């Protein structure tokens, strides 16, 4: 299963968090505005990054730029 090895995969690029104003989910505890995150995988709707807890997580693309 590829998701179990994402933390060891090469970083695709760096993304900067631009906001944590979520309508439905609490993301301000795991993302910091202005901080750069390593992009490990991407889908049409989500970026998969290593968040502030050190774990891989998927977030809507609207939270990032870069």
C-alpha positions in Angstrom: 0.0 0.0 0.0 1.6 3.2 -1.2 0.2 5.4 1.5 2.3 3.6 4.1 5.5 4.7 2.4 4.6 8.3 1.6 6.7 9.8 4.3 9.8 8.2 2.7 9.0 9.2 -0.8 10.8 12.2 -2.4 9.2 15.6 -1.9 7.4 16.8 -5.0 7.7 20.5 -4.0 7.2 22.8 -1.1 3.8 24.3 -0.4 3.0 27.3 1.8 -0.1 27.3 4.0 -2.1 30.5 3.3 -5.0 30.0 5.7 -6.6 27.6 8.2 -10.2 29.0 8.0 -12.0 25.7 7.6 -15.8 25.6 7.3 -16.2 22.0 8.5 -12.9 20.7 9.9 -10.4 21.9 12.5 -7.1 22.4 10.7 -5.6 25.2 12.7 -4.2 22.6 15.2 -2.2 20.8 12.5 -1.3 23.5 10.0 0.4 26.9 10.6 -0.3 29.9 8.3 3.0 30.9 6.6 4.7 27.6 7.2 6.0 25.5 4.3 5.1 21.9 4.0 6.5 19.0 2.0 4.1 17.8 -0.8 4.3 14.1 -0.9 1.3 13.2 -3.1 -1.5 15.1 -4.9 -5.0 14.3 -6.2 -7.5 16.5 -8.0 -8.9 17.8 -4.7 -6.3 17.2 -2.0 -2.6 17.7 -1.2 -1.0 15.1 1.0 1.6 16.7 3.3 3.4 16.0 6.6 1.5 18.2 9.0 2.6 19.7 12.4 2.1 16.4 14.2 4.7 14.7 11.9 2.0 12.5 10.3 0.9 12.3 6.7 -2.5 14.0 6.1 -4.6 15.1 3.2 -5.9 18.7 3.0 -8.0 20.6 0.5 -5.8 22.5 -2.0 -7.4 25.8 -0.9 -5.2 25.9 2.2 -2.0 26.1 0.2 -0.2 28.0 -2.5 3.0 27.0 -4.3 
